Amino acid sequence: MRPVPPNPIPRRRVLSLALTAAAGSTLAGNLPRRADAAPATPGFRDPTLPSHQRVEDLLGRLTLDEKISLLHQYQPAIPRLGIAPFKTGTEALHGLAWSNDRNAGGAVVTATATVFPQALGLASTWDPELVERVGAAVGTEARGYHAENPEVWGLQLWAPTVNLLRDPRWGRNEEGYSEDPHLTGVISTAYGRGIRGDDPERLRAAPVLKHYLANNNETHRHTTSVTLPPRVKHEYYEQAFRPALSAEAVTGVMSAYNLVNGRPMTVHPDFDEVLRGWAPRRLCNVTDAGGPNNLTGAQDYYATQSEADAAILKAGLDSFTVDDTDPTATITAIGNALSEELLTVSEVDEAVRNILDLRVRLGEFDPDGGPYGGIGKEVVDSPEHRALARRAATEAMVLLKNEDGTLPLDRGRVNRVAVLGQLAETLYTDWYSGSLPYEVTPSRGLRAALGPGTVVTSKEGVDRIALRATDGRRVTAGPAERPLELTTAEDSTTLFDVFDWGERIVTLRAVSNDRHVSRAQDNTLVNDAEQPHGWYVRQQFRLLAHDGGHVLVYAGNDASEPWFGERRYVTVERNGRLTVSASSPESATVFTREVVVDGVAEAAEAAQNADVAVVVAGSMPLINGRENDDRRDTNLAPGQQAMVERVYRANPNTVLVLENSYPTTITWAQEHLPAILWTTHAGAETGNALADVLLGEANPAGRLTQTWPRTAEELPDILDYDVIKSARTYQYSTVPPLYPFGHGLSYTTFEYTHARLSTHVLDENGTVRVHVRVRNTGSRTGEEVVQLYTHQRRSRNPQPRRLRAFRRIRLEPGRQRTVSFTVHASELAHWDVTRGRWVVEESPHEFLLGSSATDIRARRTLLVRGETIPPRDPHRTTDAVDFDDYAGITLTDRSKDGGTAVTASDTDGWILFRDTDLRRSPGEITALLSKGSSAPASVTVRLDDPRGHELGTITVPETGDRYTYRTVHTRLARAHGRRDLYLVLHGPVHLASFRFGR
């Protein structure tokens, strides 16, 4: 069947009509009419009734005020019905992470639970079965914490994040899965299914997809308006969300902070009109934290919060995450919206239905809590979950390079191992991670695996320094947490280890107590942090050369906030204490940086005396890009890079273990080092998993889920979301990458043979089976990720290479297996902008089988019978946004309720409508447009080129404001044939649509 767009009737409206019709008959017998006729058990507490009946029963018992109170994240108890408090939102991205305590004013409470590899690492396994098991463990541990304290640990889990990783500089790169929609859809579906459980009606926990839509930059994230033409929106960004929703693997979606085409996603009608159309059951959609207030704040989209909150509900969002634990403003705004007739009671009811449906399915109103109600805290960090975490960390590792069989290490020939680098002795967690219940660092893991017969030396490779003021006194940190001060001491209390994280950011660890230096609330410096942590990460500094010495600059995230001011430099107060109190280097204290231990030289010496050097380098997840902080470069930190190069010169048998959360431009390492292994921050079992892979107990089979560029200079602007026009990701890019999408090596080799298709001609309603024989041609048992891509060779529109299917298989040496995939013709569709629908075109398609997007081992060609897209008919109304190409324009909201218009991004821009049928020569053009200023504006119609033959020009009148549109007519010169049509926009015009007349 030809693919079609979602049901144009919003799904919430369909469900509401159906339930209303049913209420008079099915539900009437369950609702009490007289006190003496009330059943012993209210209908909403009867688990034998269908969920929708229970929801309607409870909805009918609620007062309007009670309904409104349920729309805030922190839903109050309703004592007269015996209903307990409920909260939406517990973070569970790669393990149960944190939540907020309503009784402590919303303070963050972090779980000590099983920490699995970061989401990017889970996707790097390319193993949906494993990811589903991880999701089940996370959902189970959420139940365990919920049993202990349900007011803190709610069962609506805000995970997975499916924003596509089209730019490695995104600060939240580790939260997503892939740059590819198909891979993202498969992995998110698996994780969601694991969390929600396999009961058809009840939920173990309720996963929520984040963040709809096109949320992939942190810089100005509340005010950035992403320009998404229809093709890139439908074919790329939406497709990451659709699979998990269609498979009923998740129970809701969270809105993004940004705007798309001028409209804040917090009020985007897609939540009702598109997402609910994909989902078989009700969704409980939520705003991101603070999103409602952005509409009247930074985004300045509505004049009042009543208008804003009404628009949120109308758009299809049900729960307001705003104002921390205080629902007062939300309740007031919605009440005002009702009294001002901006909102109807039925619209409130519909949102409440979605919330109650979720609570019913979670078993809250079942006598025994439902099938998952008996899970207790004992499940957290169980032996089974520890084993699963180790397997996940092992499967996630990607072997990027392995020259001359450097890996696995030969136990019989390795007697001395040097484990070096800033991450050799430490495991780091990220903002969306729980606390580690235990730690197996890389050095500990290797030391345990190699046993007492091998000497394992570990050095972090960082400088140990003292900071001396001009009066000769040194900066001193005591053995306990205390403010730093100048003293005459010359012992270890005056020494600090300097960790280089790149972008000139360093952290200082006091030798006296192994704690990192932080800026305290009173602006003193204190050695109190086990690791860099917190929303503002107050352990970040810069050592800036100045006046023959160095000044210490505070560089915590809060220093970039407008309210922080200019006082970022450290000075010594009269009492000798160090404070962040100077506003310039000239007014700061100048220190002499004395190197007591040269960390790079120490690491090189250890490497020289070892049989093999394992350098564990990488990132600190709360420093090297994170929520609210994009990366500015993708290089290894200079200090770490210098250590890698020096260690390699000391011992060419150097293995780089790169532990971070994003593609890194390690061109030097790829050119020089014999072996490179990459992993995300992988949790407590990192060291054991690393030892398993390095020593060959496990054969690596992880694969990259992003293209790794050679340099960051190859990347377009981070705010350019049009992957088609800017040629981003493996699908469209023609730039040779450092490592391609899907890349990953093994300790064995695989051969692909006997590739075949079940048919060579595919009807637009048919399916094709793709078969290939894979044989392990090496000497070790290993796993291969067989990847199927397709490429449409002939099309009206440029077509990319797309991943269609994959399978991770395990083969013993010499064994073979036939791997089969099924592809439906409808999967080969793309968005036809000329008619605003999905289309399967008549065209040959290449089916490509291989080990990465560029390592193709077999290819076959299939002819797909489909449509030929006809030329555009300009005599029908054409939405201006449905262009084929553009330059110098941006997309904006046609109205606050819906629709998209085109406007010039500066003073001039153009849009192209390719292959337009002008055989009926147009006599005039009628355009729907607006102009909210008195500045001159026009739209010129040209042929074949933005400066081509002019057919006519529309002079745009002032329409009052940009949301007020007028229809304007202009005569056109004669034209004939099938031509490319350009509309050239000059000045502040907003063009909604046009058509030609005779």
N, C-alpha and C positions, 0 to 999 in steps of 0.2 A: 504494500500500500504506500502511495506517495506520502512522504512526511508532510505534516501540516503544522501550522503554528498552534500555540495553546488555545484552549477553549476561550473564545472572546468574552463569555459570560463569567465574571469572577467566581471562583469556586466557593468562596465564603457566602456569596449570595445564593448559589444553588443549594448549598447545605442548609442555609437559613430557611429558605422556602420549603425545603423538604421536611425539616424538623417542625416548622410551624404547622404544616399540613398534618403531620403525624400527631402533634400535641393534643389535638381535640379528641382523638380516638384512643391511640395506644397509651398515652400518658394519663388520660383523665382518670382511669381507674387506680392509678398509683399516687395521685395527689390527694391529700386529705381535704375534705370539705367541711367536716365538723370535728370538733375536738374529740368527741366520743367515738368518731369513726376512724381516727388516726391509727394506722397500723403500728404494731409493736416495733417494727424496724422500718425506718424511713426508706423510701425507694433508693436514695443515693447510697445507702449503706448495704444494699442487697447485692451481693456479688453474682447472683444468678441472673440478674437483669442485664440486658445489653448496655454497653457504655453510654450510648447516646440517651437512653431512657434515664439512666442515673444522673447524667448531666442536666437533663431537662427538669428532673425532679428537684435537684438542688437549686438550680437557677430559679425555679418558681418559688422557693422558700426564702430567697434573699430579698432584702429591701434594696432600693436604689442606692442608698448610701453604702450598704455593704458591697454591692457590686462594684461601685466606683473604687472602694478601698482595695479591691483585689487587682486593680490595674497597675499598681506600683510594684516594684521588685520585692519589697518587704510587705507581704500580705499579712494583715493582722489576724489574730484568732477571732472566731465568732462563737463566743461561749454559749449562746442560747441554742446553737445547733451542735455543740460539742466539737467544733472544728478548730484545729490547732493552727498556729502561725505557719506560714509557708514562705520560702524565698526562692526566687529564680537565680541561677547562676553560681556554679562552683567550677573553678578552673581545673581542667583535666586534660591538658594537651598531650602529654606523654607520661601520664601517671597522675594520680590525684595530687593537686598542687596546693591551692589556697582558696580561702573563702573569706567572707567578712562577718564579724560578730556584731549582730544588731545590739546586743546588750553592752557593747563596748564602743558604741558610736561609730560602728563600721570599721573598726580596726582589723587589719589583715591578720588572719590566722593561717599559718602554713602547716600542711600535713607532713608528718614523717611517714612516708609510704614508699612503695616500690617506684623507683624512677627509671623509666625506660629511655632508650635513645630519643633524642629530640625528634619532632615530627619529620623533619627532613631525613633523619636517619632511618626512621621506620619505613618511609617510602623508598629509601635506597636499598632495602631488602628485595623489592619487587616481589614480595611474597604475601599476597592477600590473606592466605590462611593463617599465617603467623600474626599478621596485623590484627586480624579478628580475634585471635586468642589474647593478644595484648589488650585490645578493647574490652574483652570480657573480664580480664583481671582488673582493669581500671574501674569498670562499673561495679565489680564486686567489692573492691576496696572503698569505693564511694558509699556503698551500702553499709560497709563496716563502720565507717566514721559516722554515717547518718544514724545508725543505731545508738551510738554513744551520745550524739548531740545534734538532733535534727534541725535546731534553729540556726546553727552555723553551717552544717554540711547538708545543703539542699541537694536534691537528686536531679535537678535540671543541670546538666553539665555543659559548659560552654566550650565545646570541642566537637568535631575537628575544625581546623582552619584550612580553608580550601582556596584562598587567594593565590592566583597563579604567580609563579616566581619568574616573571619576565625580566627582572632586573636584579642582579646580585647585590646591588648597593642598598636594597631595601633593608632597613634596620631589623625588620621582623622576619627575615628570610628563613630562619630556623623553624618558624611556626608553620610554614606551609609545606607542601609535598613536592611540587614539581612545576616546571614551566609548561608542562603538557596537560591539557584538559582530560584526556582519557586516563592517563596514569593517576592523576589526582582524583578522578571520579572513582576508579577502582579501589584505591587505597582508602579514601574517605568512606566509601560504602562499607568496606570491611571493618574499619575502626568503629563506625557507627553501629553496625550490626552487633559487634562484640559488646559494646556498651549497653545497648538496649535489651539484649538477650533474645532467646529463641521462643519465648512464649508469644502466641499470636495476639493476645489481648493485653497482657500486663508487661510492664517495663521494669527491667533491672535498674536502669537509670535512663535519663532522657537527653540524648545528645542534640546539640544545636550547632548548625553550620555557621562559621564566621568567614568573612564579613562581606555582605552583599552590598555593593559590587565594585570591582576595579579599585580595590584598596591595596596599594602597593608602593606608597611613599609615606614617610613620616613628616618630612618637611612641609609645613603649612597644611597638615593633614585635615584640619577642620575647614579650611577654606579653599583647598584645591578643587577646581572643577575639571574633571577628566573628560576629554573629548573622545567619545566613542561613536564612530560611524556604525550603521546597522550591521554590516558584515562582521566587523571585529567583535561587536557586542554579542551577536547571536552565535557565531561560530567558535569564538574563543572564550571570552570571559564567562558567559552563561553556562557553558558546557562543563565547567568545573563543579557547578552546583546541582545540575539536573540529575546526575546518576544516583546520588545518595537519597535525594528527595523521591525520585521515581521508584526506587527500591524499598521505600519505607524504612530506610536505615537510620533516619534522623527524624526528630519531632519538631523542629523549628529552625529558624534562620535569624541571625543577628544582623542588623543594619550596620553599614559602614559609616565612618565619620564624613567622608568626602562627598563632594557633589559629582554627579554625572550629567554632562550636557546641561550644566547650569542649575540642576535641581538637587537639593540635599537628599542623600539616600535615606535619611530618616523619614522622609515623606514620599518616597518613590512609589508610584502605583504598582510597580512590578510585584511587590509583596502580595498584593491581592490578585492582580490580574494575570500574573505569570507563575509565580512560585506555587501558589495553591492549586493551580491547574496541573502542575507536575506531580503533586503529592496525592496518593490514594486516600489518606486520612487527614484529619484536622492537623494544622500546625499551630504551635504557640510561638509566635515570633516576638523577638525582644529588640529593644534599642541598645546600642552600645552605651557605655557609661557616660552620662552627661549629654548624650545626643539631643534630647528634647530641648535643653537649655541653649544649645548651640544655635538653634533655629531663631531665637530672639537675641542671641549674643553675637558671637563671631561671624555667623553667617548672615545675620540681619535679614532673614527671609520673611518673618512675620512680625507684625507690630506688637502682638500680645501673645502671652503663653496660652491663652484660651484658643486662639486661632491655631497655634502650633500644635497643641495636643489634640485638637479635633482633627487636624490634617493627618497626624500620626495614626490615629485609629482608622480613619477613612482609607489610608494607604494600605492597611493590612497588618499593622504591628499591634501587639496585644499587651505587652508588659513594658512599663516605663522604668528604665534603669537610670535614675537621676536623683540628685540631692542626697546621696548616700542612703542612710536609713530613714530619712524623714519624708513621709509621703504627703505632707501637708500641702505643698505647692501644687503637686499633681492633682490631688483631690479637689483643691480649690479651682484650678484651671478647668478641669473637666466639668465640674459643677457649673461654672460660669458659661462654658461652651454650650451646655444643655439649655441654660436659661436664655442665652443669646441666640438659640436655634442654629448654632454652628454644627450641632451634633444631635442625633436622635437617640432615644433610649434603646431602640432596636440595634443601633450600631454599638452602643455600650454592651448590650446583651451578647452580641456576636463575639466580641473580644473576650468577654467573661466565659462564654461557652468554650472557647479554645483553651483558656486557662484551666477551667474545671475538667475538661476532657483529659488534660495532661495529669491532673491530680488523681482522677479516677484510675487512669491507666497505671499510675505508679503504685497503686494498691493502698493509697492513704485511707480510703473509706471502707476497705475490706476488714472484716473482723480480725483476721490473722495477718494483715499487712500484705496479703497477696503471696504469690509463689516465691518472691524474693525477700519477704518480710522477716524471715528467720536468720538472715545473715548478720553475724556479729563482728566485733572489732578483731577477733582472732584471725580473720582472713588476711589482715594487712601484713605485708612483708612475709608471707608464708614461704616455706621452702619451694613450693611449686612456682610461686611468682619470682623468686630469686633465680631459679633455673630458667624460667622463661625470659627474664631480663638478660641473662647471660647469652642465651641463644639469639635474642634480638640484637644485642650489641655485636655479636659475632657476625650475623648475617648482614648487618648494615655496613660493614667495612668494605671499602672499595680499593682494590689494588690498581693504582694508576700507572705504575711502571715497575718492571721487574726484568732488569737486564742480566743476561747470562745466568739465570737461575739463582740470583742473590738470595731470594726467599723461596722456600722457607729456610730458616737457619738450620744448619747441620749441628745437632747436639754434640756429635762426636768430635767436631772440629772447633767448637766454640767453648773455650775455657774461661775467657774474660770478656765481659760485656759491659760497655759503658752506656748507661741510660741518661740522656742529657736533655736539657731544655726546660723552659719555664713551666711546662705542664707535666714534667716527669714525675713530680712528687705530689701533684695536686689534682683533684677533680673539681670542676666548676659546674655550678647549676645556673639556670637562667631565670628570668622573671616569671615564667609560667611553669616552673618546676617545683616539686615538693622538696622537702629536706631529705638528704640521703640517710637511710638507716644505718649504713656502714659504707666504707670506702675501700675499694681495691684500685690503687693508683697504678699507672703503667710500671713504675719500678717495682712495686710490691708484687704485681701480677707476674712479671718476668722472674723476679727472684724466687717466688714460690714454685713456678713451673720448672725452672732450671735446677732447683735443688741446691744442696750445700756443696756439691762438687764443682759448681761454677761460681766464679767471683763476679758479682754484679756491683759495679760502682755507679753511683747516681750523683749528678751535679746539675743544678738548675741553670748554670751558665749566666748568672746575673751579677752585676757589680755590687760589691759591698762597700758602702761609702760612709764617710763622716762629713757633716756640714759644720764648718767652723766660721764663726763671725769674726769681724775685723779686730775685736778685742781679744781674740785667742780662745774664747770659750766655744764649746761644742754643743750642738743640739742634742738633748738627752731625752730618752724615753725610758721610764722606769720598768721594772719587772711586772708591775700591775698596770692596769689601765689608768692613765693619768695624763694631764696636759703636758705637752712637750715644752721644754724650757732650756735655756742656756745654762750650762754648768762648767766647772773646770775639770769634770771627770774625763778620763781617757780610756775607759773600759768599754765592754760590750754594750753598755746601755747607750752609747753614743753612735752605734752602728746601725745602718739601715740597708736592706737589700732593695735594689731598684729594678722593678719589672717594667719592661718596655712593651706597650700594647699598640704602638703605631699612632699616627696622627699627633705625634709629640706628647702623647699621654703616658704617664708613668704612675705606678703605685709604689708606695714605700712601706716595707715591712720591717718593723722594729725587731732587731735581733734579740732584744731583752725578753720579749714574750711572744714572738712570732705573730704579732697582731699588726694589721695594717693601720696606717695613719689616716684619720678621718678629720673632717671639719665638724666640730660639735656645734650645737645650737647657739652657743654663746660666742661662736667664731674662733674659739681656741682650737688648736690641733691636739688630738689625743690618739694614742695607740690602742684602739679598742675593737677593731673589726677582724674577725677570723678570715673573712674574705670581703672583697668589694661587694656591696649589697644595697638594696633599697631602690626606691623609685628614682631618687636623684643621685645615687652612687657618689657619696661624699668622700670617697677615697681617691679621687682622680686629681693629679697635679701635673704641672709642667715645670721642668728645671730649665729656666731661660737664661742664656748667657747674657751678662750685663755688667758693664763697668769693671772688666777684669775678673769677674766671678760669676755667680749665678744668683738669680732671685727665684723664689719658689712661688708659683702661680697656682691658685686654686682653680680647678677645671671640672668640678662636679656639674652634673646636668642642670642643677638649679642656678648655676652661674650664668646660664644662657637665658634665664627667665627675665622678662622686663622688670619685675619687681626687685630683682636681686641687686641692681645697681652696679657701680664700677669698682667697688672695693673687693678686688680679687687677689691682691698680692699679700704675701706674708711678711709681717714685720715683727720685731721683738719689742714687747711692751716694757715699761719700766720695771715690772716685777719679774722680768726675764722670760715670761711665757710667750709662745708663738701664737699670733692671731692673724686671721684673714681680715686685715683692716686698712690696707693701703690701696690707693686707686691708680697707681702708676709704678713702673719699675724704679723711677727716681725716688719715690717715697718709701720703697720697700727696703728691707734689710738685705744686704749683699752677703752671700756666703761663699766660702771657698769649698769646692767639691773635692774632697780627698778620697781617692780610690784606695781602699785598704786591700780588697781582693778583686783582681781583674777576672770577671766571670767568664769571658770568652776564652782567655788564656787558660784558665782552670779547666774549662770543658775540653779544650784542645789537648791539654796534657792527658786528661783521662782517656780521650779517644785514642791518642797515640799509644797508650799502654794496653789497649784492648784489641781483641780479635775482631770485634764488630762494634760500631757506634750506632746506637738507636737514638735519634734526636726527636723528641716529642715537642713540637712547636704548634703554635696556633693562637687562639683567641680567648679572651675573657668575655663570656656572653653578655654581661651587663655593661661592658665598656665598648667592645667592637661592634657597635650597632645593636639597637634594641628598640622596643616600642618608644616612639617619640624621638628617635635618633637614627638617621640614615648614615651609612658609611660614605666617606668622601673618597676613599681609594680602596682597592682590593688587594693591596700588597701585603706580604708578611711584614711585621713590624721591623724597622731597620736594625734594632739591636738583635732580634732573633735571626734576621737574615745574615748579619755579620757572623753570628755564632755558627750557623749552618755552614757557611763558606769556610770558616777557619777550621771547623771540625773535619770537613771533607779534605782539606789540605793536609791535616794531620793523619787522617785515616781514610783512604778512598773507599773502604768498605763501610760506607755510611748509609743507613736506612733512615729516611725521613718519615715520621708518623705525623701527619698533619691533622690536628684535632680542632675543628672549627665548624661554623654553621653556614658557610656560604662558599661559592667558588672563589678561589684565590689565584692571583696572577703569579704563579710560581714558575715562570719561564726558565729562570736560572737553574732551579732544582731539576726540572725536566731535562735540561740539556746536560747536566753534570752528574747528578746522583744516580747510582745504579738501581735504587728501588724507592718507591714512594707509596705509602699507604694512607688513605684518608678515612676519617670517621668524624661524625658529629660528636658533640658532648653526649656520651652514651650511658651515663648513670653509674651506679655503684659498681657494676660488673665490668667497667671499662678495662681495667688491668687484666682480668682473667681472659676476657675476649681477645684483647690485643695479644697476649701470650699465646693463646690458642692459634691465632692466625700466623704470627711471626714464626712459631715453631712447627707449623704444619699439622697441628692437631685438628685444625679446621682449614678447609680450602676456601679462600675468599671467593664470593660470588655476588657481592653487592654491585650495584650499577648506579652511575650518576643519573640524577633526575633533572639536572640543569646542564646547559652548555657552559663550559669554562672558557672565558675569553683569554687571549694572550696578554692584553693590556686593557685597563679600564678606559683608555682613550678610544677603544673600538665601540664603546657603548653610546647610544643616543642619550639625549636628555632624560633624566629619571622621570620627568613629568610627561613624557611622550608615551602614551598608552596604545597607540595604533601600531600593533605588531606587524600588520600587513604593510603599511606604508613605510615604516622605519626599518623593516626587514629584521625583526627581532626573533629570537629563539631559533631552535634548529629547523622549525617549519619553514621559515622564510629567509634566514640569513645565508649569505654566500661567502662570508668571511671565514677562512679556516680557523677553527678553534684550537685552543690548547688541548682540551679534551672534549669530545663530542657528547651530546646527550646519549645516554644508554651505555657509555663506556665503562668497562671494568674488566680486569684480567683475572686469570686463574692460574693455579699451579699445574694445570693440565691443559690439553688442547681438545677442540671439538671440530668435527667435520660435518658439513651440511650437504646432503645429497638427496636425490629422488624428490625434488620439489615438484608438486603438481597441484592443479586445480580440478575440482569436480566438474567444472564446465568452463568453456572458453567464451561463452556468451551468456550474459546475465540479464534477465528481465528486470524491470524496475521494481517488481514486486517479489523478486526471488532472493535466494541465498546461494552462497558459494562456500564450499569446504576447501580449505587450504591445508595441504599436507607437506611435511618435510621430515626427512630422516636425519636424526642427529646422532653421531657416534663419538664416544670418548676415545680419542686417538693417543692419549697420553698414558702415563704410568700411575696416576693417582685418581682415586675417586673424587669427583668434583661435580659442581652444579653449574649449569648454563642457563642464562635467561634468553630464551628464544623470543625475538621481537619481530612482529609483523607490521610493516608500514605499507601505505598505499600512496600512489601519486596519480592524479588525474592528468593525462597528458594533453588533452585538448579541452578548452573551456572559454566561455565568454570572459571569465574573470581569472586572474592569476591564482593558481591552485598550489598549495604547499604540499610537502611530504608530511603525512600524519601517521602517528602510531595508532594502530587499530586493535592490536591484541598482543599479549605476551604470556609466557609461561616459564616458571622457574622449575627446572627438572634436574634430577640427580642421576648420575650414571657412573657405574664402576668402569675401570679400564677395559677397553675393548667392547663394552656393551653399547647397544644402540637402541633408539626409541623413535617411533614415528609420532611427531607432534602435529596435532590438528587444530585448526581454528575455523569458526563459522563466522562469515561476514554477511550481513543483510544488505541488500542494495540501498535501503533507506539510510544506512550508515554512511554512504558515500555522497549524501546530499550536501549542498551548500546553500547559503542564503542568496536568493535572487533579489537584488535591490530594485529591479525594474518592476517587479510585481509584489514585493513584500512578502515572500513565502519561501519555504524550502523547495529545492528542485534537485532532481537527479538528472544530470545531463547525459546526452548520448556522447560517449567518449571511450577511448581505450584507457584502461587503468593499469598501472604497473603495481604488482604485488611483490614487495621486497622483504626478504627474510634474512635476518642477520643478527649480529651481536651488539650492534649500536646503530645509531642513525646514519653513520658513515661506513660502518663495517658490514656491508651487504654481501651475503654469501650465495644467495640464489634469488632470481627474479623471474616472474612469469607475467604475461600480459593477458588481460581479460577485457572483452568488449562489453560495455554496459549499455543496454538499450534504455534510452530515456528521452527526455525532451531536448529540443533545440530552442534556446531562449530567443524569442522573436525580438526585432528591433523595438526600441521604445516608441510608444505612441504619445507624442506630446499633446495630443488633443484631449487626452484624459488628464485629470488633475494629478499632478506629480508632487509629492512632498519633497521639499528642497533637500532634506537630509538624505534622500535616497540617491545620492550622487555616486559616480564611479571613482572620482579622484578629486583632489582639492589642494589648495595652497593658500596660506594667509587667511584662513577662516577659523572660526571656532563654532561650536554648537552650544546652544543655550535653550532654556526652557521657554516654550511658547506661551504657556500659562502656568500658574502654580498648581493646577490640577493635573496637567498632562500635556504631551506633545513636545516636539523639538523644532527649533528654528535655526537658521544659519545666519551668522553675522560675520563681518570682517574682523579679524583679530587685531588689526592695526588700522590702517586707512583703506587698504585695498586687499581684495582676495578674490579667488574664483572657485567655482565648482563645475565639474565636468559631467555631462550626461552622454555617455558613449553610445554610438550606433543608434541615433535618433532618426526615426522615419519622417522625413520632410517631403515625401512624394506628394502629399496634399499640402501645397505651399501655405504656410501660416499667414494669416492676414493681420493678426494681433496677438499679443500676449496679455493674459490676465494674471496678476500676481496678488497674493495675499501677504501684506507686509506691514511693518510698523516702524515708527521712528519717534523716539521720545525726546528729541532735542531739536533746536532750530538749525543745527549744522546741516549743510547741503549733503545729500545722499542720492545715489542712483544705482540702478542695476542695468548693465549693458549686456545685450544678447549678441554673442559672436559665434563664428563657425571655425571648427578645426584647431583653434589655438586661442589662448587668452588674449592675444593681440590680433586675432584673425579678422575676417570680414565681419563688419558690424551689420546686424539686422535691425537694431533699434535700441533705444535707451528709455528706461522708466525713470522719470523724476519722482522721487519719493516724497510725499507730503508729510508734514508733521501730524502724528495721529494722537497726540496727547501724552501717552507714555508707551513704553515698549511692550506692554501687555495688551494694548489696544490696537487691533489690526484693521486695516482697510483694504478693500479690493480696488486695484488700480489697473487701468487698461492703457495699452500703448500699441500703436500701429507698427508693423514690422515689414521690412523689405522682403521681396520674394526669395524663396530658396527651394531647392529640389534635392531629391535623392536621400541616401542614408548618410548622415553626417554626424560628426561629433559636435555637441552643443555645449558652449561655455556660457555661464552666467557670471559676469564680473561685477563684484560688489564694491561700491565706493562709499565711504562714510558710514555713519552709524545706522545702517539699515538692518532690520531683522526680517528675513525672508522665510515664510512658512511654506508656501506652495505656489505652483503656477500651472497654467495650461495655455495651449495655443488655441486660437479660434480662426475662423476664415472670414 
